[in-house]
Amino acid sequence: MRGFALIALILLAPVPASAEVVSQRGDWLLVCDNHADCTIMGAPGEGVASSYPHVEVRIFRRDRPGHPPLLTTRTTDPSAALNLQVRTLAGMSLASGGFAEPMARLQPDPDAGTPGVDTFSSEDSGPLVQVLAQPGPLVVRSGFGLFAVLPQGDLAALLARMDRAQPRVAAPPDPTVEDLPLPAPILYELFPREPAATPPAHPAFEQACPDPVDRQVGSFTLDHTTSPTMLVHLACGGQHYFYLWNPLLPGSQPSGLTLRRAREQRFPASQVMLDADTGTVTVLDHPPGRTDCGAETMWGWVDGTGMVLLRRRVMPLCRGIAADRWPVAFLLDGWAVR
């Protein structure tokens, strides 16, 4: 995909709080989105047993009657020096210590998952989650030797909170109703955005960036209509600005792009990515100096409507987890890329 990351200065405006649920207990994080689908993620803290692999755990459950949790794990190298030869947990066990009896054997589904990720069957996920929620620290053991460390914290409290956020899960499933709903009708169509052949010029750009040598202007056509809107990117002196402008409309003036989102004081830095292949703009709010925690919000330009909020992902724990693996806190139904 044609994307570029930018440090961005964007006009901010408050937005109403969404229906998301975000709760943290030690190394564990619970996030439920606006559909009450919930994810619990856990990753060991930085500096904890860095000479051993760390296990990132994800527990996902949809708000559907009788729906089981889906458990996946990812084994990572916190020191980047272990030269891990084994990244699967197949054949290993969960135990409270080196010589304690194993509490559960780990047998991922060999036909599921992706490279580097272990996926457990729906029959195994529930019992394994309950073992992980036992009080006291657990480790992954190979034989009687420690292989990897797990996240620590009150997982049981988050599981109980997830139950309260998903009232439909406790209901018995109706055998006459399909588990998965029919796909939502497409209400928002996104299209690839083509760069303008000639960089636009306007006095507002010259005022913001007086030096023509330092000034860089690029633009992408947004609306596929008879009166197209352009997204203009202006860069100079290490600063980046975004404008919406319809140069074919008489008297039209560039206006600063306003992406309205909630902000946290601990995430003051921002990066912007424009994906011209999908017509989406993604903003990553994060702490200064690191991008493995924060909030990632994605908008798409919908012809005739403007910027529409598509997705929000959050990760308050700084644990080396890339944004594309953060739990989803908001997801808009009914959009697709054409």
N, C-alpha and C positions, 0 to 999 in steps of 0.2 A: 504494500500500500504506500501511496505517496504521502508521507507525513513528515512534519518537522516540528521539533520541540522548541519552545521559546520561553524566555522569562518574560512575563507579561504584566503590564499595568492595565487593569481592567476596572471600569466603573462598577462599584458594588452597590447593591441595594438589598435590604432585608427580604427574606421570603418566609412565608408561613411554615411552621414546623410540620414535617411530614409525620406519617404514622409509624415511622421506624422505631424499633426497640434496639438500644445499644446498652449492653451491660458487661462488666469486666470483673473477673475474679482471678487474681494472680496472673498466670500465663494464659488463661482462657478468656475468650471474647465471644459474646452472643450478639448476633445481629439478625433482626427479623425485618423483612421488607414490608411494603405497603399491601402485599397480598397475604401477609402472615406466614410466608415461607421463611424458615429460620436456618441460620448457619451458626454453628459453634466452631471456632478455630482456636487452636492452641499451638504455641511454639515456645521452647525453652528460652529463658532469659539470656541476654548477651553475657558472655563471660562464665556461664555455668558449664562446667565440665567440657571446656572447649577442645580437649584432647580426644573427645568421643563424638561420634555423629549425633546430631539432633534430629528428632522426629517431629515434623509438622503434622498436626492432626486436624482433619476437617470432618465435621458431623453435619449433614444436611438433611432436613426433613420438610416436606411440603405439608401445607395445611389441608390434608385430605383425610377422610375417615379411614382409620386403620392403617395409615401410611407408616411404614417402618423408616427408621433413620438410615441414611447411606453414609458409611464410614470409609474414608480414604486417608492414606498416610503418604508422606513424602519424606525421604531421608536426605538430610543436608549435611554439609561439611562446614561448621561454623568458623573454622580456622583457615579454610582453603588450602590446607597442607596435609590432609589425611590421605589423599589419593585413594578415595573410596573405591574398592573393587565390587562391593556388594551394596546395592541400594534398595534391594527388596527385603522385606521382613519375613518372607516365607520361611516356615520351619522354626522360627524363633518363638519366644514366649514373653508374657508379661509377668513380672515378679516384683516383690518388694525388696529383694536383695539377692546377693550372690548365691546363698545356699538355701533360701526359702523355697518352698514348693511353688512351682509356677501356678499362677492364677488363671491363665488362659494361653492356649496355643494360637499362633498366628498363621492362618492359611488363607492368603488372599486368593481371590477368584482369578485363575490364570487366563481366563478369556475376557476379562474386563480391565478397564483402566488404560492409562497411557504410559509411555516410557518414563520411568522414574517415579511413578505413582502406583501404590498398591490400593486396590479396590476390593472391599470385602462384600460378600453376598448379603442380601437382605436378611437371611436366616442367621448369619454370624454377626451382623452389625450390632443388633440390639444387645446381645449378651456381652460383646466386647465393650460397648459403651458403658454398660453397667459396671464392668470391671474397672474401666478407667475412672469411674466416678467414686470408687472406693476411697475412704480416707487414708492418708498416708502416701508417701511418694512411691511411684512405680518406675521401673526401668524396663528396657528391652534387653533380654538376656539370650545369649547364644550358648547353649549348654549351661555351665555354671559361671560363665564369664559375662561381664557387662559388655553389651554391644553398643547401645545408644541410650540417650536420656530423653525423657518425655516431658511435656509441659506439666507444671504443678499448679495447684490451686483448687478452689472449691467448684469443681465441675458439677457436682450434684445440685448445687444451688442454681446454676445456669440451666440445667436440665429441667428443674422444677419451674423456673421462669419461662422456659420455652413451652412447657405444657400449658401454662396460663395464657400464653400468647397465641396458642393454636387450639381453640375450642373444638374445632371439627375433628381433630385427630382421635379424640377419645370416643367419638361416636362410632357405632358399628358400621362397617361398609355395607352399602346397598348393592346386592349382586346384580340388580337391573340397571345400574348406572356405571358408565365407563369411568375408570379411575382418572384419566386425563380429560380435561374439557376440550371441546372443539377449539381449533385455533381462532383467535380473535380476528374479526375482519380488519383488513388493512385500512387504517384511518390516516396514517401519516406515511407518505412516500418520500424516500430520500433518494437523491440522484448523485452520481459523480459530478464534481465541480471542475470546470476547465479554467485554466489560467487565462487572463485577458491577454490578447496579443500585444497591446501597447500599455505600458504602465500608466495609470491615470495621473493627472496633474490637477492640483487645486491649491489656491492660496492658503487654505488651512494646513496643508501638508508642509508648505514652505515656512509657515509661521512656527509650526511645531519643530521642524528640523531646518533651520536656516542654511546650514552648510550643504550645498548641492553635492559636494564630493562625498560627504559622510551619509547623505540621505539615501535610503533604499526603500523603494515602493514596489509592492506587488499586489495583485488582486486576482480574485476568483469570481466568476459569474455564479450567482446563486439561483435566483428565480428563473425558471424556464417559461417565461411569459413574454408578451410583446414589450414589456417595460421592465427589463431585468435589473435586479438589485445586485450590487457587487460587495464583496467583503474585501476591504483594503487593509493591507498590512504595511505599516510604516515603521522603519527602524532607523535609529541614529543615536550615536553616543551611548550605546549599550542599552538604550531604552526601546521598548516595543509598544506600538499602539495599534488598535484595531478599529476600523470604521465600517459602517454600513452606508452605502451611497448608491443612488440611482442617477448616473450622469446624463441619461437620456431624458429625464424629467425636468422641464424648465424650472429654474429656481431651486432645484434640489441641492441641499447642503450635506456634506458628510456629517454623520452623527456617531459619537463614540459607541462602540459595541458594549451593551450592558448585559452581563450574564449574572442573573440574580441567584444567589446561593447563600446558604448559611456559612459563616466563617467562625473558626475558633482561634482565640488569641495565640494558642501554642503552635498554630500552623500559619504563620504570617507570610511565608514565601509562596510563590505561585509559578507554575509552568503551564504553558498552553501548547496543545498539539492540534493542528488542523490536518485532518485526513481528507484530502481532496477526492479520494476514490469513493467515499461514502457521504461526503458533505457534512461531516460531523466535526465539532469542536470540543475538545476535552481539556478541562482545567484540573490540574493537580495542585492542591493546597497542602503544604508540607512544612516541617520545621526547617530552619536554615541549615544547610549543609548535608541534609539527607532526605531521601525520597522513598524510604521504606515504610512510612507511616503518614497518615493524614487523611484527606478526603479527595476522591476523584469523581468529578461530575462531567457528564457528557450531554451535549446538546446536538440536535440536528436541525438543519434548515429545511423547513417544509414550505414548498411553494404556496404562496398566497397567505401564509400564516406567520412565518418568521421563525425564530429560534424556539424550539420546543425541547423541554427537559426530557431526556430519554432514560438516563441511568445515573445512579449515585452509588459509589462504593466507599466504604470507610475502613480504616485500620488505625485505631489509636495506639496500638502496641508497635513499637519500633523493633522489629525482630528480623529484619532482612527479607521480608516477604514483598515480592514485586506487586505493583498495583493491579495487574491483571488477575491476581489470585485473591484479592480482598473480597470480603463478603458484600453482597449486594444489599443496600438499604432501601433503594427505590428503583422500580423498573416499570416503565410505561408500556402498556399493552398496545398492540395494533400498529407497529411500525416495521418497515422493511426497506432494505436497499434495493433499488431497481437497477 
